[in-house]
Amino acid sequence: MKSVLILMIASVTADQHIEDCQRRRLETLHAACVRENNNAIRSLEVNRRHFIVNHEYKIGFCWNQKAGSSSLIEVFSRLSNLTGIVQEDELYRLTDFMYPKTNREFERMLQNYKLFILVRHPFSRLISGYRDKVLLNPGSFAGTRVFEHLKNPQLQTKKSPTPPSFIDFVRLIVDTKLEELDSHWYPYYLQCSPCKVNYSGILKLETLRSDWTWFKSNTNVSISLNHLNRNQDRKNASNYISKIPQTLKKKLIGMYREDFKMFGYRTTS
């Protein structure tokens, strides 16, 4: 009996910790929005194509590529019985079936549903995008854009072109206008309008195991999420970021400044 009681207390304590964590994350977001008082950010249009919605559970997610989006889309496809429509490596196409189709549907979601956002450290996300789209899949749409913008002649002369270095990739990012960035490294604050949308919770890839448990208990969703907690993110980020010249790093931090502040991430790797 005593051991059962101890387990019950531990469970309640863990649940309260997660609730407190969510409260602090939302407070950090709201404080950043108030502190910035940036009319440009507040005037951003909320794009319904950036959301996936399920009406049965009355939930919506703003999805960000290279921040667990494939796993999220897979969960929502199962909730909506859309599995098997596309190949596993083309899950992103399912968003065409799951975003709010009309402004009326979108407004209903914004006003009446529980809304969530999933993020990860901006540096880790950028590195993931570089490794996936530039190193491993240079022929992808995003990878091709990188090679073309850097005017790498090997793109046309080799099937496996020599990829640009991460530093060259970062230079390309900071020299690109925000609105022209590829969706795989598009800032969260532009994708998800967190100063205009009333989110019920902020999930982070770094703590996704506990965050997803909290999400399920708050939405009655019972589906487990694949690819939980990326334990190597911090080590990988340090290896890449430490090689960036300080002046370039400052520009990179400036580009994602709002993401760092709104979601409580440190600019040190």
C-alpha positions as CSV (number, residue, x, y, z in Angstrom):
1,M,0.0,0.0,0.0
2,K,2.8,2.4,0.9
3,S,4.6,1.8,-2.4
4,V,1.3,2.4,-4.3
5,L,0.9,5.7,-2.5
6,I,4.4,6.7,-3.3
7,L,3.8,6.0,-7.0
8,M,0.6,8.0,-6.9
9,I,2.3,11.0,-5.3
10,A,5.2,10.8,-7.8
11,S,2.7,10.7,-10.7
12,V,0.8,13.8,-9.4
13,T,4.1,15.6,-8.8
14,A,5.2,14.8,-12.4
15,D,1.9,16.0,-13.8
16,Q,2.1,19.2,-11.9
17,H,5.6,19.8,-13.1
18,I,4.5,19.5,-16.7
19,E,1.5,21.8,-16.1
20,D,3.9,24.4,-14.5
21,C,6.3,24.0,-17.4
22,Q,3.5,24.8,-19.9
23,R,2.4,27.8,-17.9
24,R,5.9,29.2,-17.8
25,R,6.3,28.6,-21.6
26,L,3.1,30.5,-22.3
27,E,4.1,33.3,-19.9
28,T,7.5,33.6,-21.7
29,L,5.7,33.8,-25.0
30,H,3.2,36.4,-23.8
31,A,5.9,38.5,-22.1
32,A,8.0,38.5,-25.3
33,C,5.0,39.7,-27.3
34,V,4.3,42.5,-24.9
35,R,8.0,43.4,-24.5
36,E,8.6,43.5,-28.2
37,N,5.4,45.6,-28.8
38,N,6.3,45.2,-32.5
39,N,3.5,46.4,-34.7
40,A,5.0,44.6,-37.7
41,I,4.8,41.2,-35.8
42,R,1.3,41.9,-34.5
43,S,0.1,42.9,-37.9
44,L,1.2,39.6,-39.5
45,E,-1.5,37.7,-41.3
46,V,-2.3,34.4,-39.7
47,N,-2.1,31.9,-42.6
48,R,-4.6,29.0,-42.4
49,R,-2.3,26.9,-44.7
50,H,0.2,26.7,-41.8
51,F,-2.3,24.8,-39.6
52,I,-3.7,21.3,-39.5
53,V,-7.0,20.7,-37.8
54,N,-9.1,17.9,-36.5
55,H,-12.8,18.8,-35.8
56,E,-13.7,15.6,-33.9
57,Y,-11.1,16.4,-31.2
58,K,-11.4,20.1,-31.7
59,I,-7.6,20.6,-31.9
60,G,-5.3,22.4,-34.2
61,F,-1.5,22.5,-34.7
62,C,0.7,25.1,-36.4
63,W,3.3,22.9,-38.0
64,N,6.9,23.9,-38.6
65,Q,9.1,21.8,-40.9
66,K,12.2,20.3,-39.3
67,A,10.5,20.5,-35.9
68,G,8.6,17.2,-35.7
69,S,6.2,18.1,-38.5
70,S,6.2,14.7,-40.1
71,S,5.3,12.9,-36.8
72,L,2.5,15.5,-36.2
73,I,1.1,15.1,-39.7
74,E,1.2,11.3,-39.3
75,V,-0.8,11.5,-36.0
76,F,-3.4,13.9,-37.6
77,S,-3.7,11.7,-40.7
78,R,-4.5,8.7,-38.4
79,L,-7.1,10.8,-36.5
80,S,-8.7,11.8,-39.8
81,N,-8.4,8.3,-41.4
82,L,-6.1,9.6,-44.2
83,T,-3.4,7.0,-43.8
84,G,-2.2,5.3,-47.0
85,I,-3.1,8.2,-49.3
86,V,0.5,9.2,-49.9
87,Q,3.9,7.5,-49.5
88,E,5.7,7.7,-46.2
89,D,8.3,10.1,-47.5
90,E,5.6,12.5,-48.8
91,L,3.6,13.0,-45.6
92,Y,3.9,16.7,-46.0
93,R,1.4,16.5,-48.9
94,L,-1.3,15.5,-46.4
95,T,-1.4,19.0,-45.1
96,D,-3.4,19.8,-48.3
97,F,-6.2,17.6,-46.8
98,M,-6.0,18.8,-43.2
99,Y,-5.7,22.6,-43.2
100,P,-8.9,24.7,-42.7
101,K,-10.3,25.2,-46.2
102,T,-12.4,28.3,-45.6
103,N,-12.0,31.5,-43.6
104,R,-15.2,30.5,-41.6
105,E,-13.7,27.1,-40.7
106,F,-10.4,28.8,-39.8
107,E,-12.1,31.3,-37.5
108,R,-14.0,28.6,-35.8
109,M,-10.8,26.8,-35.1
110,L,-9.0,29.9,-33.8
111,Q,-11.9,30.8,-31.5
112,N,-13.1,27.4,-30.2
113,Y,-10.4,24.8,-30.5
114,K,-7.3,24.0,-28.4
115,L,-4.3,25.1,-30.5
116,F,-0.7,24.0,-30.1
117,I,2.7,24.6,-31.6
118,L,5.7,22.3,-31.7
119,V,9.2,23.9,-31.8
120,R,12.8,23.1,-31.3
121,H,16.0,25.1,-30.7
122,P,16.5,27.3,-33.7
123,F,20.1,26.3,-34.2
124,S,19.2,22.6,-34.0
125,R,16.4,23.1,-36.5
126,L,18.7,24.9,-38.9
127,I,21.4,22.2,-38.6
128,S,18.7,19.5,-39.2
129,G,17.6,21.4,-42.3
130,Y,21.1,21.7,-43.6
131,R,21.9,18.0,-43.1
132,D,18.6,16.8,-44.5
133,K,18.1,19.1,-47.5
134,V,21.7,20.0,-48.4
135,L,23.9,17.0,-47.4
136,L,21.5,14.1,-47.8
137,N,19.0,15.3,-50.3
138,P,20.6,18.0,-52.5
139,G,18.1,17.2,-55.3
140,S,15.2,18.2,-53.1
141,F,13.4,21.4,-53.8
142,A,15.0,23.1,-50.8
143,G,18.4,21.6,-51.5
144,T,18.3,22.7,-55.2
145,R,17.4,26.2,-54.1
146,V,20.5,26.3,-51.9
147,F,22.8,25.2,-54.6
148,E,21.4,27.5,-57.2
149,H,21.6,30.5,-54.9
150,L,25.2,29.8,-54.1
151,K,25.8,29.3,-57.9
152,N,27.6,26.0,-57.4
153,P,28.6,24.9,-60.9
154,Q,28.8,21.3,-59.7
155,L,25.1,21.1,-59.5
156,Q,24.9,20.7,-63.3
157,T,28.1,18.7,-63.7
158,K,27.8,16.0,-61.0
159,K,25.0,13.7,-59.9
160,S,26.4,14.1,-56.3
161,P,27.6,17.7,-56.2
162,T,30.0,18.8,-53.4
163,P,27.7,20.4,-50.9
164,P,28.4,23.9,-49.5
165,S,29.8,24.1,-46.0
166,F,27.5,24.9,-43.1
167,I,29.1,28.3,-42.9
168,D,28.3,29.0,-46.5
169,F,24.8,27.8,-45.8
170,V,24.4,30.2,-42.9
171,R,25.7,33.1,-45.0
172,L,23.0,32.3,-47.5
173,I,20.4,32.3,-44.8
174,V,21.4,35.7,-43.3
175,D,21.6,37.2,-46.8
176,T,18.1,36.1,-47.7
177,K,15.0,38.2,-47.0
178,L,12.9,36.7,-44.3
179,E,9.9,36.3,-46.5
180,E,12.0,34.5,-49.1
181,L,13.4,31.8,-46.7
182,D,12.6,28.2,-47.5
183,S,9.9,26.7,-45.2
184,H,12.4,24.4,-43.6
185,W,14.2,27.3,-41.9
186,Y,11.3,29.8,-41.9
187,P,11.1,31.5,-38.4
188,Y,8.4,30.2,-36.1
189,Y,7.0,33.7,-35.3
190,L,6.3,34.2,-39.0
191,Q,4.9,30.7,-39.6
192,C,2.6,30.6,-36.6
193,S,1.9,34.2,-35.5
194,P,2.2,33.4,-31.8
195,C,1.5,37.0,-30.8
196,K,-1.9,36.8,-32.5
197,V,-3.0,33.2,-32.0
198,N,-4.1,32.1,-28.5
199,Y,-2.2,28.8,-28.1
200,S,-3.2,26.3,-25.4
201,G,0.3,24.8,-25.2
202,I,3.8,24.8,-26.5
203,L,5.5,21.5,-27.2
204,K,9.2,21.2,-27.6
205,L,11.1,18.6,-29.4
206,E,13.7,18.4,-26.7
207,T,11.1,17.4,-24.1
208,L,8.6,15.8,-26.4
209,R,8.2,12.6,-24.4
210,S,6.7,14.3,-21.4
211,D,5.1,17.1,-23.5
212,W,3.2,14.5,-25.7
213,T,1.9,12.7,-22.6
214,W,0.6,16.1,-21.4
215,F,-0.9,16.8,-24.8
216,K,-2.8,13.5,-24.8
217,S,-4.2,14.0,-21.4
218,N,-5.5,17.5,-22.4
219,T,-7.0,16.4,-25.7
220,N,-8.1,12.8,-25.3
221,V,-5.9,11.8,-28.2
222,S,-4.5,8.4,-27.6
223,I,-2.1,8.0,-30.5
224,S,1.6,7.8,-29.6
225,L,4.1,10.0,-31.4
226,N,7.1,8.6,-33.2
227,H,10.7,9.9,-33.0
228,L,10.6,11.3,-29.4
229,N,13.4,13.3,-27.7
230,R,16.4,14.0,-29.9
231,N,19.2,13.5,-27.3
232,Q,22.0,14.4,-29.8
233,D,20.6,17.8,-30.7
234,R,22.7,19.8,-28.3
235,K,25.9,18.0,-29.1
236,N,25.4,18.3,-32.8
237,A,24.5,22.0,-32.5
238,S,27.7,22.7,-30.5
239,N,29.8,21.0,-33.2
240,Y,28.3,23.1,-36.0
241,I,27.7,26.5,-34.2
242,S,31.2,26.6,-32.7
243,K,32.7,26.9,-36.1
244,I,30.7,29.9,-37.2
245,P,32.6,33.3,-37.0
246,Q,31.2,35.5,-34.3
247,T,30.1,38.3,-36.6
248,L,28.1,35.8,-38.7
249,K,26.7,34.1,-35.6
250,K,25.4,37.5,-34.4
251,K,23.6,38.0,-37.7
252,L,22.1,34.6,-37.5
253,I,20.9,35.1,-33.9
254,G,19.4,38.5,-35.0
255,M,17.5,36.7,-37.8
256,Y,15.9,34.3,-35.4
257,R,15.8,36.7,-32.4
258,E,12.0,36.6,-31.9
259,D,12.1,32.7,-32.0
260,F,14.7,32.6,-29.2
261,K,12.9,35.1,-27.0
262,M,9.3,33.8,-27.5
263,F,10.1,30.2,-26.9
264,G,12.7,30.6,-24.2
265,Y,15.8,29.3,-26.0
266,R,19.3,30.4,-25.2
267,T,21.4,31.8,-28.0
268,T,24.4,29.8,-26.8
269,S,24.7,26.3,-28.3
